[in-house]
Amino acid sequence: MLQLLYRASFFLYEISFILFALALGSYSESLRKITRAWRLGPYWLCPVCASLLMLLCALMHFYVYHFLSPRYLQTGAHEQLLLMYLLKTISMLSIFLAGACLLLGNGMFLKKNSA
């Protein structure tokens, strides 16, 4: 039972990041249409970058927890543990950069339109 809950929690984590990436993609499409109608710059590219970074996070997390972790539990190889920590760090960095991209794009769009 505990192993089932453990696996389900990680699938929900990955699915939620994929859904969030799809929502960002939808938002960027709406923003693209608005900026094209108002003849503004390509502010919609920042949410697209954020969406791709969120997908990268989900893929890294999936790979680490569904492929590397079971192998590490069997072998206990130090190199594999370092690889897992490196990929998890990149995954968390991609979340940080996605937030920064979104904040930057929204800030530039609001600054341009509030003047």
MOPAC internal coordinates of N, CA, C and O (Angstrom, degrees):
PM7 1SCF
backbone

  N    0.0000 0     0.00 0     0.00 0    0    0    0
  C    1.4566 1     0.00 0     0.00 0    1    0    0
  C    1.5270 1   110.80 1     0.00 0    2    1    0
  O    1.2310 1   120.72 1   136.51 1    3    2    1
  N    1.3318 1   116.23 1   -43.49 1    3    2    1
  C    1.4505 1   120.52 1  -179.12 1    5    3    2
  C    1.5310 1   111.18 1   -65.02 1    6    5    3
  O    1.2310 1   120.60 1   141.22 1    7    6    5
  N    1.3257 1   116.46 1   -38.78 1    7    6    5
  C    1.4588 1   120.25 1   178.61 1    9    7    6
  C    1.5322 1   110.75 1   -66.30 1   10    9    7
  O    1.2310 1   120.16 1   143.24 1   11   10    9
  N    1.3144 1   117.29 1   -36.76 1   11   10    9
  C    1.4620 1   120.98 1   177.52 1   13   11   10
  C    1.5281 1   110.61 1   -64.92 1   14   13   11
  O    1.2310 1   120.19 1   135.57 1   15   14   13
  N    1.3125 1   117.25 1   -44.43 1   15   14   13
  C    1.4622 1   120.51 1   177.52 1   17   15   14
  C    1.5278 1   111.31 1   -64.13 1   18   17   15
  O    1.2310 1   120.68 1   141.60 1   19   18   17
  N    1.3254 1   116.30 1   -38.40 1   19   18   17
  C    1.4632 1   121.56 1   177.77 1   21   19   18
  C    1.5224 1   110.75 1   -60.31 1   22   21   19
  O    1.2310 1   120.56 1   131.33 1   23   22   21
  N    1.3164 1   116.54 1   -48.67 1   23   22   21
  C    1.4747 1   120.93 1   178.98 1   25   23   22
  C    1.5247 1   111.74 1   -65.12 1   26   25   23
  O    1.2310 1   120.26 1   136.91 1   27   26   25
  N    1.3215 1   117.10 1   -43.09 1   27   26   25
  C    1.4629 1   120.87 1  -178.99 1   29   27   26
  C    1.5190 1   111.15 1   -62.91 1   30   29   27
  O    1.2310 1   120.17 1   142.81 1   31   30   29
  N    1.3267 1   117.29 1   -37.19 1   31   30   29
  C    1.4619 1   119.36 1  -179.40 1   33   31   30
  C    1.5168 1   110.80 1   -64.03 1   34   33   31
  O    1.2310 1   119.56 1   143.07 1   35   34   33
  N    1.3283 1   118.45 1   -36.93 1   35   34   33
  C    1.4502 1   119.68 1   179.69 1   37   35   34
  C    1.5222 1   112.23 1   -76.15 1   38   37   35
  O    1.2310 1   120.03 1   145.78 1   39   38   37
  N    1.3260 1   117.55 1   -34.22 1   39   38   37
  C    1.4573 1   118.25 1   174.87 1   41   39   38
  C    1.5198 1   110.65 1   -64.78 1   42   41   39
  O    1.2310 1   120.13 1   140.21 1   43   42   41
  N    1.3229 1   117.35 1   -39.79 1   43   42   41
  C    1.4648 1   120.05 1   177.85 1   45   43   42
  C    1.5199 1   111.18 1   -65.17 1   46   45   43
  O    1.2310 1   120.29 1   143.62 1   47   46   45
  N    1.3143 1   117.05 1   -36.38 1   47   46   45
  C    1.4641 1   121.79 1   177.13 1   49   47   46
  C    1.5284 1   110.20 1   -60.51 1   50   49   47
  O    1.2310 1   120.78 1   131.27 1   51   50   49
  N    1.3181 1   116.12 1   -48.73 1   51   50   49
  C    1.4578 1   120.41 1  -178.12 1   53   51   50
  C    1.5268 1   111.61 1   -68.73 1   54   53   51
  O    1.2310 1   120.45 1   138.37 1   55   54   53
  N    1.3112 1   116.74 1   -41.63 1   55   54   53
  C    1.4667 1   120.13 1   178.72 1   57   55   54
  C    1.5198 1   110.33 1   -63.20 1   58   57   55
  O    1.2310 1   120.14 1   141.09 1   59   58   57
  N    1.3330 1   117.35 1   -38.91 1   59   58   57
  C    1.4621 1   119.26 1  -179.99 1   61   59   58
  C    1.5197 1   111.51 1   -66.29 1   62   61   59
  O    1.2310 1   119.88 1   142.20 1   63   62   61
  N    1.3300 1   117.83 1   -37.80 1   63   62   61
  C    1.4596 1   119.14 1   176.81 1   65   63   62
  C    1.5248 1   111.74 1   -68.89 1   66   65   63
  O    1.2310 1   120.12 1   144.98 1   67   66   65
  N    1.3085 1   117.37 1   -35.02 1   67   66   65
  C    1.4687 1   119.96 1   176.56 1   69   67   66
  C    1.5229 1   110.25 1   -67.34 1   70   69   67
  O    1.2310 1   119.87 1   138.00 1   71   70   69
  N    1.3287 1   117.86 1   -42.00 1   71   70   69
  C    1.4697 1   120.60 1   176.65 1   73   71   70
  C    1.5226 1   111.46 1   -63.47 1   74   73   71
  O    1.2310 1   120.67 1   140.12 1   75   74   73
  N    1.3274 1   116.33 1   -39.88 1   75   74   73
  C    1.4580 1   119.99 1   177.20 1   77   75   74
  C    1.5312 1   110.58 1   -64.04 1   78   77   75
  O    1.2310 1   120.10 1   140.43 1   79   78   77
  N    1.3185 1   117.41 1   -39.57 1   79   78   77
  C    1.4667 1   121.00 1   177.52 1   81   79   78
  C    1.5304 1   110.70 1   -64.86 1   82   81   79
  O    1.2310 1   120.11 1   140.89 1   83   82   81
  N    1.3304 1   117.39 1   -39.11 1   83   82   81
  C    1.4665 1   120.13 1   177.00 1   85   83   82
  C    1.5287 1   111.17 1   -66.15 1   86   85   83
  O    1.2310 1   120.24 1   142.23 1   87   86   85
  N    1.3255 1   117.15 1   -37.77 1   87   86   85
  C    1.4660 1   120.47 1   177.11 1   89   87   86
  C    1.5234 1   110.47 1   -65.31 1   90   89   87
  O    1.2310 1   120.14 1   140.17 1   91   90   89
  N    1.3255 1   117.34 1   -39.83 1   91   90   89
  C    1.4638 1   120.14 1   176.46 1   93   91   90
  C    1.5298 1   110.96 1   -65.47 1   94   93   91
  O    1.2310 1   120.59 1   143.04 1   95   94   93
  N    1.3209 1   116.47 1   -36.96 1   95   94   93
  C    1.4619 1   119.42 1   176.44 1   97   95   94
  C    1.5160 1   111.98 1   -64.07 1   98   97   95
  O    1.2310 1   120.31 1   139.48 1   99   98   97
  N    1.3173 1   117.00 1   -40.52 1   99   98   97
  C    1.4573 1   121.21 1   176.78 1  101   99   98
  C    1.5276 1   111.14 1   -65.24 1  102  101   99
  O    1.2310 1   120.95 1   138.56 1  103  102  101
  N    1.3238 1   115.79 1   -41.44 1  103  102  101
  C    1.4640 1   120.52 1   177.26 1  105  103  102
  C    1.5251 1   111.09 1   -62.21 1  106  105  103
  O    1.2310 1   120.34 1   137.86 1  107  106  105
  N    1.3302 1   116.96 1   -42.14 1  107  106  105
  C    1.4657 1   119.76 1  -179.48 1  109  107  106
  C    1.5256 1   111.04 1   -66.76 1  110  109  107
  O    1.2310 1   119.96 1   146.13 1  111  110  109
  N    1.3158 1   117.67 1   -33.87 1  111  110  109
  C    1.4649 1   120.17 1   176.50 1  113  111  110
  C    1.5271 1   110.86 1   -65.86 1  114  113  111
  O    1.2310 1   120.44 1   138.22 1  115  114  113
  N    1.3217 1   116.76 1   -41.78 1  115  114  113
  C    1.4715 1   120.33 1   176.50 1  117  115  114
  C    1.5255 1   110.60 1   -63.84 1  118  117  115
  O    1.2310 1   120.89 1   136.76 1  119  118  117
  N    1.3211 1   115.90 1   -43.24 1  119  118  117
  C    1.4618 1   120.32 1   179.25 1  121  119  118
  C    1.5301 1   111.17 1   -65.56 1  122  121  119
  O    1.2310 1   120.34 1   144.55 1  123  122  121
  N    1.3237 1   116.95 1   -35.45 1  123  122  121
  C    1.4699 1   120.73 1   177.35 1  125  123  122
  C    1.5212 1   110.79 1   -62.71 1  126  125  123
  O    1.2310 1   120.57 1   137.00 1  127  126  125
  N    1.3291 1   116.51 1   -43.00 1  127  126  125
  C    1.4658 1   119.80 1   179.28 1  129  127  126
  C    1.5275 1   111.36 1   -65.86 1  130  129  127
  O    1.2310 1   120.48 1   140.54 1  131  130  129
  N    1.3236 1   116.68 1   -39.46 1  131  130  129
  C    1.4730 1   120.06 1   179.21 1  133  131  130
  C    1.5302 1   110.58 1   -66.11 1  134  133  131
  O    1.2310 1   120.50 1   133.70 1  135  134  133
  N    1.3374 1   116.64 1   -46.30 1  135  134  133
  C    1.4633 1   118.94 1  -178.28 1  137  135  134
  C    1.5252 1   111.68 1   -68.06 1  138  137  135
  O    1.2310 1   120.15 1   149.14 1  139  138  137
  N    1.2999 1   117.33 1   -30.86 1  139  138  137
  C    1.4682 1   119.49 1   176.32 1  141  139  138
  C    1.5230 1   110.89 1   -70.38 1  142  141  139
  O    1.2310 1   120.23 1   139.74 1  143  142  141
  N    1.3307 1   117.16 1   -40.26 1  143  142  141
  C    1.4665 1   120.48 1   179.26 1  145  143  142
  C    1.5265 1   111.50 1   -67.30 1  146  145  143
  O    1.2310 1   120.47 1   143.26 1  147  146  145
  N    1.3298 1   116.72 1   -36.74 1  147  146  145
  C    1.4673 1   120.69 1  -179.21 1  149  147  146
  C    1.5285 1   112.51 1   -90.14 1  150  149  147
  O    1.2310 1   120.40 1   180.00 1  151  150  149
  N    1.3143 1   116.84 1     0.00 1  151  150  149
  C    1.4603 1   123.68 1  -179.18 1  153  151  150
  C    1.5303 1   111.52 1    56.22 1  154  153  151
  O    1.2310 1   121.57 1  -127.97 1  155  154  153
  N    1.3195 1   114.60 1    52.03 1  155  154  153
  C    1.4578 1   121.92 1   177.39 1  157  155  154
  C    1.5227 1   109.63 1  -105.49 1  158  157  155
  O    1.2310 1   120.92 1    -1.58 1  159  158  157
  N    1.3057 1   115.85 1   178.42 1  159  158  157
  C    1.4587 1   121.31 1  -179.97 1  161  159  158
  C    1.5194 1   112.44 1   -70.63 1  162  161  159
  O    1.2310 1   120.92 1    -3.32 1  163  162  161
  N    1.3082 1   115.85 1   176.68 1  163  162  161
  C    1.4717 1   120.71 1  -177.56 1  165  163  162
  C    1.5317 1   112.85 1   -81.77 1  166  165  163
  O    1.2310 1   120.55 1  -117.58 1  167  166  165
  N    1.3280 1   116.55 1    62.42 1  167  166  165
  C    1.4648 1   121.06 1   179.45 1  169  167  166
  C    1.5288 1   111.72 1   -68.79 1  170  169  167
  O    1.2310 1   120.31 1   163.88 1  171  170  169
  N    1.2860 1   117.01 1   -16.12 1  171  170  169
  C    1.4548 1   121.22 1  -178.39 1  173  171  170
  C    1.5336 1   112.19 1   -73.72 1  174  173  171
  O    1.2310 1   120.00 1   167.42 1  175  174  173
  N    1.3316 1   117.61 1   -12.58 1  175  174  173
  C    1.4642 1   119.70 1  -179.86 1  177  175  174
  C    1.5337 1   112.55 1   -69.92 1  178  177  175
  O    1.2310 1   120.28 1   150.14 1  179  178  177
  N    1.3273 1   117.07 1   -29.86 1  179  178  177
  C    1.4716 1   119.61 1   179.03 1  181  179  178
  C    1.5259 1   112.16 1   -63.90 1  182  181  179
  O    1.2310 1   118.60 1   134.01 1  183  182  181
  N    1.3374 1   120.27 1   -45.99 1  183  182  181
  C    1.4675 1   118.29 1   175.49 1  185  183  182
  C    1.5340 1   113.39 1   -65.61 1  186  185  183
  O    1.2310 1   120.06 1   151.32 1  187  186  185
  N    1.3217 1   117.48 1   -28.68 1  187  186  185
  C    1.4654 1   119.95 1   175.76 1  189  187  186
  C    1.5296 1   109.72 1   -65.81 1  190  189  187
  O    1.2310 1   120.59 1   135.35 1  191  190  189
  N    1.3351 1   116.48 1   -44.65 1  191  190  189
  C    1.4726 1   120.02 1   176.98 1  193  191  190
  C    1.5209 1   110.50 1   -61.41 1  194  193  191
  O    1.2310 1   120.43 1   137.76 1  195  194  193
  N    1.3319 1   116.79 1   -42.24 1  195  194  193
  C    1.4640 1   120.61 1   178.65 1  197  195  194
  C    1.5274 1   110.59 1   -61.92 1  198  197  195
  O    1.2310 1   120.35 1   139.41 1  199  198  197
  N    1.3131 1   116.95 1   -40.59 1  199  198  197
  C    1.4618 1   121.30 1   179.30 1  201  199  198
  C    1.5327 1   110.88 1   -63.50 1  202  201  199
  O    1.2310 1   120.24 1   136.44 1  203  202  201
  N    1.3227 1   117.14 1   -43.56 1  203  202  201
  C    1.4628 1   120.78 1   178.91 1  205  203  202
  C    1.5315 1   111.37 1   -65.79 1  206  205  203
  O    1.2310 1   120.57 1   142.96 1  207  206  205
  N    1.3291 1   116.52 1   -37.04 1  207  206  205
  C    1.4615 1   119.70 1   177.10 1  209  207  206
  C    1.5290 1   111.71 1   -66.59 1  210  209  207
  O    1.2310 1   120.29 1   144.34 1  211  210  209
  N    1.3245 1   117.05 1   -35.66 1  211  210  209
  C    1.4659 1   119.97 1   177.07 1  213  211  210
  C    1.5291 1   110.85 1   -67.32 1  214  213  211
  O    1.2310 1   120.39 1   142.45 1  215  214  213
  N    1.3203 1   116.86 1   -37.55 1  215  214  213
  C    1.4668 1   120.12 1   175.47 1  217  215  214
  C    1.5234 1   111.01 1   -64.91 1  218  217  215
  O    1.2310 1   120.72 1   140.57 1  219  218  217
  N    1.3394 1   116.23 1   -39.43 1  219  218  217
  C    1.4542 1   120.33 1   176.32 1  221  219  218
  C    1.5260 1   110.54 1   -60.52 1  222  221  219
  O    1.2310 1   120.69 1   138.31 1  223  222  221
  N    1.3178 1   116.29 1   -41.69 1  223  222  221
  C    1.4633 1   120.84 1   178.29 1  225  223  222
  C    1.5298 1   110.56 1   -60.82 1  226  225  223
  O    1.2310 1   120.24 1   133.37 1  227  226  225
  N    1.3056 1   117.15 1   -46.63 1  227  226  225
  C    1.4694 1   120.54 1  -179.13 1  229  227  226
  C    1.5284 1   111.18 1   -63.22 1  230  229  227
  O    1.2310 1   120.40 1   138.67 1  231  230  229
  N    1.3304 1   116.84 1   -41.33 1  231  230  229
  C    1.4638 1   120.15 1  -179.64 1  233  231  230
  C    1.5260 1   111.38 1   -66.37 1  234  233  231
  O    1.2310 1   120.32 1   136.98 1  235  234  233
  N    1.3268 1   117.00 1   -43.02 1  235  234  233
  C    1.4666 1   120.27 1   178.82 1  237  235  234
  C    1.5291 1   110.62 1   -62.95 1  238  237  235
  O    1.2310 1   121.10 1   135.52 1  239  238  237
  N    1.3172 1   115.49 1   -44.48 1  239  238  237
  C    1.4579 1   119.97 1  -179.00 1  241  239  238
  C    1.5263 1   110.05 1   -62.65 1  242  241  239
  O    1.2310 1   120.35 1   136.89 1  243  242  241
  N    1.3085 1   116.93 1   -43.11 1  243  242  241
  C    1.4661 1   121.24 1   178.87 1  245  243  242
  C    1.5307 1   110.31 1   -60.72 1  246  245  243
  O    1.2310 1   120.60 1   133.50 1  247  246  245
  N    1.3211 1   116.46 1   -46.50 1  247  246  245
  C    1.4581 1   120.57 1  -178.03 1  249  247  246
  C    1.5233 1   111.33 1   -63.24 1  250  249  247
  O    1.2310 1   120.33 1   134.98 1  251  250  249
  N    1.3180 1   116.98 1   -45.02 1  251  250  249
  C    1.4645 1   120.16 1  -177.83 1  253  251  250
  C    1.5244 1   111.21 1   -64.49 1  254  253  251
  O    1.2310 1   120.26 1   130.86 1  255  254  253
  N    1.3171 1   117.10 1   -49.14 1  255  254  253
  C    1.4583 1   119.13 1  -171.82 1  257  255  254
  C    1.5246 1   114.68 1   -84.14 1  258  257  255
  O    1.2310 1   120.05 1   161.08 1  259  258  257
  N    1.3067 1   117.50 1   -18.92 1  259  258  257
  C    1.4617 1   117.74 1  -178.13 1  261  259  258
  C    1.5246 1   113.71 1  -108.20 1  262  261  259
  O    1.2310 1   120.23 1   165.94 1  263  262  261
  N    1.3349 1   117.17 1   -14.06 1  263  262  261
  C    1.4588 1   119.36 1   178.33 1  265  263  262
  C    1.5196 1   112.49 1  -120.25 1  266  265  263
  O    1.2310 1   120.47 1   130.30 1  267  266  265
  N    1.3401 1   116.71 1   -49.70 1  267  266  265
  C    1.4574 1   119.04 1  -175.33 1  269  267  266
  C    1.5307 1   113.26 1   -77.09 1  270  269  267
  O    1.2310 1   120.09 1   139.16 1  271  270  269
  N    1.3246 1   117.44 1   -40.84 1  271  270  269
  C    1.4717 1   119.62 1  -177.24 1  273  271  270
  C    1.5283 1   113.23 1   -61.14 1  274  273  271
  O    1.2310 1   119.05 1   132.99 1  275  274  273
  N    1.3334 1   119.42 1   -47.01 1  275  274  273
  C    1.4790 1   117.90 1   178.13 1  277  275  274
  C    1.5312 1   112.69 1   -62.41 1  278  277  275
  O    1.2310 1   120.44 1   143.30 1  279  278  277
  N    1.3342 1   116.76 1   -36.70 1  279  278  277
  C    1.4655 1   119.29 1   177.94 1  281  279  278
  C    1.5196 1   111.19 1   -67.05 1  282  281  279
  O    1.2310 1   121.10 1   140.61 1  283  282  281
  N    1.3303 1   115.51 1   -39.39 1  283  282  281
  C    1.4663 1   118.72 1   179.43 1  285  283  282
  C    1.5272 1   110.85 1   -65.15 1  286  285  283
  O    1.2310 1   120.43 1   141.51 1  287  286  285
  N    1.3171 1   116.78 1   -38.49 1  287  286  285
  C    1.4650 1   119.38 1   178.85 1  289  287  286
  C    1.5234 1   111.88 1   -64.46 1  290  289  287
  O    1.2310 1   120.49 1   152.04 1  291  290  289
  N    1.3434 1   116.67 1   -27.96 1  291  290  289
  C    1.4661 1   120.21 1   178.68 1  293  291  290
  C    1.5223 1   111.67 1   -81.94 1  294  293  291
  O    1.2310 1   120.40 1   138.84 1  295  294  293
  N    1.3352 1   116.84 1   -41.16 1  295  294  293
  C    1.4698 1   119.68 1  -173.32 1  297  295  294
  C    1.5208 1   113.26 1   -98.71 1  298  297  295
  O    1.2310 1   120.09 1   141.87 1  299  298  297
  N    1.3291 1   117.44 1   -38.13 1  299  298  297
  C    1.4564 1   120.67 1  -177.15 1  301  299  298
  C    1.5166 1   112.99 1    72.18 1  302  301  299
  O    1.2310 1   119.99 1  -156.61 1  303  302  301
  N    1.3256 1   117.62 1    23.39 1  303  302  301
  C    1.4602 1   122.07 1  -177.90 1  305  303  302
  C    1.5272 1   110.69 1   -69.94 1  306  305  303
  O    1.2310 1   120.93 1   -49.33 1  307  306  305
  N    1.3160 1   115.83 1   130.67 1  307  306  305
  C    1.4601 1   121.98 1  -178.84 1  309  307  306
  C    1.5375 1   111.38 1   -63.83 1  310  309  307
  O    1.2310 1   120.55 1   142.05 1  311  310  309
  N    1.3239 1   116.56 1   -37.95 1  311  310  309
  C    1.4702 1   120.51 1  -179.76 1  313  311  310
  C    1.5250 1   111.30 1   -63.52 1  314  313  311
  O    1.2310 1   121.06 1   143.84 1  315  314  313
  N    1.3151 1   115.57 1   -36.16 1  315  314  313
  C    1.4632 1   119.60 1   179.73 1  317  315  314
  C    1.5288 1   110.52 1   -69.60 1  318  317  315
  O    1.2310 1   120.26 1   143.51 1  319  318  317
  N    1.3078 1   117.10 1   -36.49 1  319  318  317
  C    1.4626 1   120.78 1   176.59 1  321  319  318
  C    1.5220 1   110.45 1   -64.14 1  322  321  319
  O    1.2310 1   120.15 1   138.43 1  323  322  321
  N    1.3273 1   117.32 1   -41.57 1  323  322  321
  C    1.4696 1   120.60 1   177.13 1  325  323  322
  C    1.5235 1   111.25 1   -62.80 1  326  325  323
  O    1.2310 1   120.54 1   138.43 1  327  326  325
  N    1.3351 1   116.56 1   -41.57 1  327  326  325
  C    1.4598 1   120.52 1   177.60 1  329  327  326
  C    1.5233 1   111.04 1   -62.67 1  330  329  327
  O    1.2310 1   120.42 1   138.95 1  331  330  329
  N    1.3280 1   116.80 1   -41.05 1  331  330  329
  C    1.4655 1   120.07 1   178.64 1  333  331  330
  C    1.5236 1   110.77 1   -62.23 1  334  333  331
  O    1.2310 1   120.22 1   135.06 1  335  334  333
  N    1.3330 1   117.18 1   -44.94 1  335  334  333
  C    1.4628 1   119.99 1   179.10 1  337  335  334
  C    1.5218 1   112.01 1   -66.35 1  338  337  335
  O    1.2310 1   120.31 1   143.53 1  339  338  337
  N    1.3122 1   117.02 1   -36.47 1  339  338  337
  C    1.4641 1   120.05 1   177.44 1  341  339  338
  C    1.5288 1   110.76 1   -64.43 1  342  341  339
  O    1.2310 1   120.12 1   133.86 1  343  342  341
  N    1.3254 1   117.38 1   -46.14 1  343  342  341
  C    1.4631 1   120.71 1  -179.77 1  345  343  342
  C    1.5249 1   111.87 1   -67.47 1  346  345  343
  O    1.2310 1   120.08 1   143.80 1  347  346  345
  N    1.3332 1   117.46 1   -36.20 1  347  346  345
  C    1.4684 1   119.88 1   176.59 1  349  347  346
  C    1.5254 1   110.67 1   -67.04 1  350  349  347
  O    1.2310 1   120.29 1   143.20 1  351  350  349
  N    1.3249 1   117.05 1   -36.80 1  351  350  349
  C    1.4625 1   120.59 1   177.01 1  353  351  350
  C    1.5257 1   110.76 1   -65.73 1  354  353  351
  O    1.2310 1   120.33 1   137.33 1  355  354  353
  N    1.3090 1   116.97 1   -42.67 1  355  354  353
  C    1.4647 1   120.52 1   176.80 1  357  355  354
  C    1.5247 1   110.08 1   -63.11 1  358  357  355
  O    1.2310 1   120.17 1   140.98 1  359  358  357
  N    1.3161 1   117.28 1   -39.02 1  359  358  357
  C    1.4619 1   121.51 1   178.12 1  361  359  358
  C    1.5275 1   111.18 1   -61.21 1  362  361  359
  O    1.2310 1   120.44 1   133.18 1  363  362  361
  N    1.3099 1   116.77 1   -46.82 1  363  362  361
  C    1.4693 1   120.04 1   179.93 1  365  363  362
  C    1.5284 1   110.95 1   -69.54 1  366  365  363
  O    1.2310 1   120.21 1   145.84 1  367  366  365
  N    1.3348 1   117.20 1   -34.16 1  367  366  365
  C    1.4654 1   120.46 1   175.84 1  369  367  366
  C    1.5232 1   110.53 1   -64.97 1  370  369  367
  O    1.2310 1   120.30 1   145.03 1  371  370  369
  N    1.3173 1   117.03 1   -34.97 1  371  370  369
  C    1.4689 1   119.35 1   179.00 1  373  371  370
  C    1.5280 1   110.94 1   -67.82 1  374  373  371
  O    1.2310 1   119.88 1   146.13 1  375  374  373
  N    1.3276 1   117.84 1   -33.87 1  375  374  373
  C    1.4681 1   120.24 1   174.89 1  377  375  374
  C    1.5275 1   109.73 1   -65.17 1  378  377  375
  O    1.2310 1   120.75 1   135.04 1  379  378  377
  N    1.3252 1   116.17 1   -44.96 1  379  378  377
  C    1.4615 1   120.93 1   178.76 1  381  379  378
  C    1.5318 1   111.03 1   -59.81 1  382  381  379
  O    1.2310 1   120.64 1   133.29 1  383  382  381
  N    1.3266 1   116.39 1   -46.71 1  383  382  381
  C    1.4745 1   120.06 1  -179.17 1  385  383  382
  C    1.5287 1   111.46 1   -67.62 1  386  385  383
  O    1.2310 1   119.95 1   146.60 1  387  386  385
  N    1.3239 1   117.71 1   -33.40 1  387  386  385
  C    1.4669 1   120.29 1   176.63 1  389  387  386
  C    1.5210 1   109.98 1   -63.14 1  390  389  387
  O    1.2310 1   120.32 1   135.87 1  391  390  389
  N    1.3151 1   116.99 1   -44.13 1  391  390  389
  C    1.4605 1   120.27 1   176.99 1  393  391  390
  C    1.5108 1   111.85 1   -63.62 1  394  393  391
  O    1.2310 1   120.43 1   139.61 1  395  394  393
  N    1.3299 1   116.79 1   -40.39 1  395  394  393
  C    1.4606 1   120.54 1   178.60 1  397  395  394
  C    1.5288 1   111.34 1   -65.36 1  398  397  395
  O    1.2310 1   119.95 1   138.69 1  399  398  397
  N    1.3251 1   117.70 1   -41.31 1  399  398  397
  C    1.4716 1   121.66 1   177.77 1  401  399  398
  C    1.5229 1   110.77 1   -62.08 1  402  401  399
  O    1.2310 1   121.07 1   135.18 1  403  402  401
  N    1.3077 1   115.56 1   -44.82 1  403  402  401
  C    1.4593 1   119.94 1  -179.22 1  405  403  402
  C    1.5212 1   110.82 1   -65.11 1  406  405  403
  O    1.2310 1   120.11 1   136.19 1  407  406  405
  N    1.3176 1   117.39 1   -43.81 1  407  406  405
  C    1.4564 1   121.85 1   178.78 1  409  407  406
  C    1.5244 1   110.98 1   -63.52 1  410  409  407
  O    1.2310 1   119.99 1   137.76 1  411  410  409
  N    1.3112 1   117.62 1   -42.24 1  411  410  409
  C    1.4574 1   121.95 1   179.20 1  413  411  410
  C    1.5267 1   111.06 1   -64.48 1  414  413  411
  O    1.2310 1   120.42 1   131.05 1  415  414  413
  N    1.3223 1   116.80 1   -48.95 1  415  414  413
  C    1.4634 1   119.91 1  -179.38 1  417  415  414
  C    1.5203 1   112.82 1   -62.58 1  418  417  415
  O    1.2310 1   120.48 1   135.57 1  419  418  417
  N    1.3276 1   116.69 1   -44.43 1  419  418  417
  C    1.4640 1   119.96 1   178.84 1  421  419  418
  C    1.5190 1   111.30 1   -66.17 1  422  421  419
  O    1.2310 1   120.45 1   140.97 1  423  422  421
  N    1.3403 1   116.74 1   -39.03 1  423  422  421
  C    1.4608 1   120.28 1   178.67 1  425  423  422
  C    1.5194 1   112.13 1   -63.02 1  426  425  423
  O    1.2310 1   120.44 1   136.50 1  427  426  425
  N    1.3354 1   116.76 1   -43.50 1  427  426  425
  C    1.4720 1   119.75 1   179.05 1  429  427  426
  C    1.5197 1   110.31 1   -66.59 1  430  429  427
  O    1.2310 1   120.39 1   138.70 1  431  430  429
  N    1.3291 1   116.87 1   -41.30 1  431  430  429
  C    1.4714 1   119.82 1   179.90 1  433  431  430
  C    1.5209 1   111.00 1   -63.86 1  434  433  431
  O    1.2310 1   119.84 1   134.70 1  435  434  433
  N    1.3264 1   117.92 1   -45.30 1  435  434  433
  C    1.4596 1   120.94 1   179.97 1  437  435  434
  C    1.5147 1   112.20 1   -66.74 1  438  437  435
  O    1.2310 1   120.20 1   140.99 1  439  438  437
  N    1.3301 1   117.23 1   -39.01 1  439  438  437
  C    1.4668 1   120.50 1   178.49 1  441  439  438
  C    1.5151 1   110.61 1   -63.55 1  442  441  439
  O    1.2310 1   119.95 1   138.76 1  443  442  441
  N    1.3199 1   117.71 1   -41.24 1  443  442  441
  C    1.4622 1   122.06 1  -179.57 1  445  443  442
  C    1.5393 1   111.00 1   -66.79 1  446  445  443
  O    1.2310 1   120.33 1   143.52 1  447  446  445
  N    1.3292 1   116.98 1   -36.48 1  447  446  445
  C    1.4610 1   119.73 1  -174.09 1  449  447  446
  C    1.5184 1   114.14 1   -94.52 1  450  449  447
  O    1.2310 1   119.18 1   169.29 1  451  450  449
  N    1.3116 1   119.17 1   -10.71 1  451  450  449
  C    1.4661 1   119.36 1  -178.82 1  453  451  450
  C    1.5123 1   112.05 1   -95.12 1  454  453  451
  O    1.2310 1   119.64 1   174.64 1  455  454  453
  N    1.3184 1   118.29 1    -5.36 1  455  454  453
  C    1.4668 1   120.69 1  -179.23 1  457  455  454
  C    1.5034 1   112.10 1   -80.34 1  458  457  455
  O    1.2310 1   120.10 1   180.00 1  459  458  457

